[in-house]
Amino acid sequence: MDFKIRAAEKEDCKDISRMIMELAVYEKMSEQVKISHEELERDGFSQNPFFECLVAEVTDEHKSKEGFKVVGYALYFYTYSTWKGRTVYLEDLYVMPEFRGNGIGKGLLSKVAEVGKKKQCVRLQLSVLNWNTPTQDFYAAKGAQDLTASEGWHFIRFDGQNLDNLANEAPKS
């Protein structure tokens, strides 16, 4: 199957938003999606974007049943390790179910790695739900290490009222 991977453009945000919801449904967390395509446009395509994104696009003759040409995406951003240095964090990697098994996911993952290497990142990090063994196996086959198993790291999150409470406790200067 012919496809190309390219940097996402502002016009792709509706497709990305659609696929974010598809991914959330797959992950059994659709009720947690609150972001709109307008917010994606603002946050990814402003003067100082919070994220970067690649999309996988198929040719006209391979469009989805619904007529979509953008059939996958990889959304990522940069972080920093005080131990290792520059890091690229892969927030989402998604390929529409009817296009899986054609190398699109591998292509997106490899392209994010290439982009990270060009920016002198020394590692690529991501997280996977504990029940999602097909995805864990996909990453493991590419050489990823499960830090939960090997090092015992846990991802911690503050959000909602807990984030507000924490921010309100900041020293006033």
C-alpha positions in Angstrom: 0.0 0.0 0.0 1.3 3.4 -0.9 1.5 6.0 1.9 3.6 8.9 2.8 4.5 10.4 6.2 4.6 14.1 6.4 4.6 16.9 9.0 1.0 17.7 10.0 -0.4 21.0 8.9 -3.1 23.1 10.6 -5.6 21.8 8.1 -5.0 18.2 9.4 -6.3 19.0 12.9 -9.9 17.8 12.1 -8.5 14.4 11.0 -6.1 14.3 14.0 -9.0 15.1 16.3 -11.1 12.3 14.8 -8.3 9.8 15.2 -7.6 11.0 18.8 -11.2 10.0 19.6 -10.8 6.7 17.8 -7.7 6.0 19.9 -9.5 6.9 23.1 -12.4 4.6 22.2 -9.9 1.8 21.6 -8.2 2.6 25.0 -11.7 2.5 26.7 -11.2 6.2 27.8 -13.3 8.2 25.3 -15.1 10.1 28.1 -11.7 11.6 29.0 -11.2 13.4 25.7 -11.9 17.1 26.1 -9.7 18.7 23.5 -11.1 20.2 20.3 -9.5 20.5 16.9 -9.4 24.3 17.5 -7.2 23.7 20.6 -5.0 21.4 18.6 -4.6 24.1 16.0 -3.7 26.6 18.7 -1.3 24.3 20.6 0.4 22.7 17.6 0.6 25.4 15.0 1.2 28.6 16.9 4.4 30.7 17.3 5.7 28.4 20.1 3.9 25.0 19.6 3.5 22.6 22.5 3.7 19.6 20.2 4.7 18.4 16.8 2.8 15.9 14.7 3.3 13.6 11.8 0.5 12.2 9.7 0.3 9.1 7.4 -1.5 9.8 4.2 -2.6 7.2 1.6 -3.3 7.8 -2.0 -6.8 8.4 -3.4 -7.2 4.8 -4.5 -6.5 3.6 -0.9 -8.8 6.0 1.0 -10.7 4.6 4.0 -14.3 3.4 3.6 -15.4 6.8 4.9 -13.2 8.6 2.3 -10.3 9.6 4.6 -6.8 9.9 3.2 -5.1 10.8 6.6 -5.1 7.4 8.3 -2.6 7.7 11.1 -0.7 10.1 13.2 2.2 10.4 15.7 2.0 13.3 18.1 5.1 14.1 20.1 6.9 16.8 22.1 10.3 17.3 23.7 11.3 16.9 27.3 14.6 16.9 29.1 16.3 14.3 31.3 18.7 15.7 33.9 20.5 12.3 33.6 20.6 11.8 29.9 19.6 15.1 28.1 17.3 15.7 25.3 14.3 13.4 25.0 11.4 13.1 22.5 8.1 11.9 24.1 5.7 10.1 21.9 2.2 11.0 23.3 0.2 9.1 20.6 0.8 6.7 17.8 -2.3 5.7 16.0 -3.2 4.0 12.7 -6.8 3.4 11.7 -7.7 -0.3 12.1 -8.3 -1.0 8.4 -4.7 0.3 7.6 -2.8 -1.7 10.3 -0.3 -4.3 9.1 0.9 -2.2 6.2 4.0 -0.7 7.9 2.3 2.7 8.7 2.8 2.4 12.4 6.4 1.4 12.0 6.9 4.2 9.5 5.5 6.8 11.9 7.5 5.5 14.9 10.7 5.4 12.8 10.1 8.9 11.5 9.6 10.3 15.1 12.9 8.6 16.0 14.6 10.2 13.0 13.2 13.6 13.9 14.4 13.2 17.5 17.9 12.2 16.4 18.1 15.2 14.2 17.3 17.3 17.2 20.0 15.5 19.2 17.6 13.6 21.4 19.2 10.6 23.1 16.0 8.7 23.8 12.4 8.3 22.8 9.9 7.7 25.5 6.2 6.8 25.6 3.7 5.0 27.8 1.4 2.1 27.0 -1.6 0.8 28.9 -0.9 -2.3 30.9 -3.6 -4.4 29.1 -2.5 -3.3 25.6 -0.1 -6.2 25.0 -0.2 -6.0 21.1 1.2 -2.5 21.4 3.7 -3.5 24.1 4.8 -6.3 21.8 5.1 -4.0 18.8 7.4 -1.6 20.7 9.4 -4.5 22.3 10.0 -5.9 18.9 11.6 -2.6 17.9 13.9 -2.7 21.0 11.9 -0.7 23.6 12.5 -1.3 27.2 9.6 -1.5 29.7 10.8 0.7 32.5 8.0 -0.3 34.8 9.3 -3.9 34.8 13.0 -3.1 34.7 13.3 0.0 36.9 10.0 0.4 38.7 9.1 3.9 37.4 5.5 5.1 37.9 4.0 7.9 35.9 2.3 10.5 38.3 -0.3 13.0 37.3 -1.9 16.1 38.9 -5.0 17.4 37.1 -8.3 19.2 37.8 -8.8 20.4 41.3 -5.6 18.7 42.5 -3.6 20.8 40.0 -5.5 23.9 41.0 -4.8 23.2 44.7 -1.1 22.7 44.0 -0.8 25.9 41.9 -2.6 27.9 44.7 0.1 26.7 47.2 2.9 28.3 45.1 4.9 31.0 47.0 3.8 34.5 46.2 6.7 36.7 45.0 
